[in-house]
Structures are given as structure tokens and as C-alpha cells.
Amino acid sequence: MLKARQEYKRRQEGCIGAWIGLAAENKTMMLVQSAFVSEKDWRRISSEIQSTLDVEDGGIEGLLLGPPLVGVFEIPDNQLQNLDFGQRG
């Protein structure tokens, strides 16, 4: 379910990148991150996920073991340009 949501985000205009990282010592712990052009894009894409994927599968809230750590951060464009979001062959 998390992979489907990250893939959905990656396909939307306004999403710079979306990925999942697994903990090195415990593969059941995941870090889910996404980067968007703007807060407006983040809100729009999140709303689309709630009205499509969450309606189909019930959402991911029931799968979380504890409270999620959620943060919104601003990254300067020049720093984002140095990142490679899956552009490798």
C-alpha cells in the first residue's frame, strides 16, 4: 500500500520525488519521504490519494504501529537540483 502511494505521487505533476527506505537492522521499519514543488502541490496530491486509493483500500492508518513522525520541510531549489530521484537507468 505504501509503495502504491509513493508510485502514485511520483506520477503527479508537482511531485519531485517519492521513496521508501528500509531500516538496515529491521526491515519492518520504513521511512517514507516525498518532495513536492510546493505546499499547494503536496495538499492537492494528498487529497487525491485520500479520494482515490484510500477509498479503494481503506487507507494506511490502520497499518501503522505507532504515531507517525510527520514533518514538512523546505529545501532550496539549488540543493534539490543536486539530488537524483531515480533518474538512473
Contacts in CASP RR format, 6 or more apart in sequence:
PFRMAT RR
TARGET T0000
AUTHOR 0000-0000-0000
METHOD contacts of the structure
MODEL  1
MLKARQEYKRRQEGCIGAWIGLAAENKTMMLVQSAFVSEKDWRRISSEIQ
STLDVEDGGIEGLLLGPPLVGVFEIPDNQLQNLDFGQRG
1 53 0 8 1.000
1 57 0 8 1.000
1 59 0 8 1.000
1 60 0 8 1.000
1 63 0 8 1.000
2 20 0 8 1.000
2 30 0 8 1.000
2 32 0 8 1.000
2 60 0 8 1.000
3 20 0 8 1.000
4 53 0 8 1.000
5 18 0 8 1.000
5 49 0 8 1.000
5 53 0 8 1.000
5 60 0 8 1.000
6 18 0 8 1.000
6 19 0 8 1.000
6 20 0 8 1.000
6 32 0 8 1.000
6 34 0 8 1.000
7 18 0 8 1.000
8 45 0 8 1.000
8 48 0 8 1.000
8 49 0 8 1.000
8 52 0 8 1.000
8 53 0 8 1.000
9 15 0 8 1.000
9 17 0 8 1.000
9 18 0 8 1.000
9 34 0 8 1.000
9 45 0 8 1.000
9 49 0 8 1.000
10 17 0 8 1.000
10 18 0 8 1.000
12 41 0 8 1.000
12 45 0 8 1.000
12 48 0 8 1.000
13 41 0 8 1.000
14 36 0 8 1.000
14 37 0 8 1.000
14 38 0 8 1.000
14 41 0 8 1.000
14 45 0 8 1.000
15 34 0 8 1.000
15 35 0 8 1.000
15 36 0 8 1.000
15 37 0 8 1.000
15 41 0 8 1.000
15 45 0 8 1.000
16 35 0 8 1.000
16 36 0 8 1.000
16 37 0 8 1.000
16 80 0 8 1.000
16 85 0 8 1.000
17 34 0 8 1.000
17 35 0 8 1.000
17 85 0 8 1.000
18 33 0 8 1.000
18 34 0 8 1.000
18 35 0 8 1.000
19 32 0 8 1.000
19 33 0 8 1.000
19 34 0 8 1.000
19 85 0 8 1.000
20 30 0 8 1.000
20 31 0 8 1.000
20 32 0 8 1.000
20 33 0 8 1.000
21 30 0 8 1.000
21 31 0 8 1.000
21 32 0 8 1.000
21 33 0 8 1.000
22 29 0 8 1.000
22 30 0 8 1.000
22 31 0 8 1.000
23 29 0 8 1.000
23 30 0 8 1.000
23 31 0 8 1.000
34 42 0 8 1.000
35 75 0 8 1.000
35 80 0 8 1.000
35 85 0 8 1.000
36 42 0 8 1.000
36 45 0 8 1.000
39 72 0 8 1.000
42 72 0 8 1.000
53 59 0 8 1.000
54 60 0 8 1.000
END
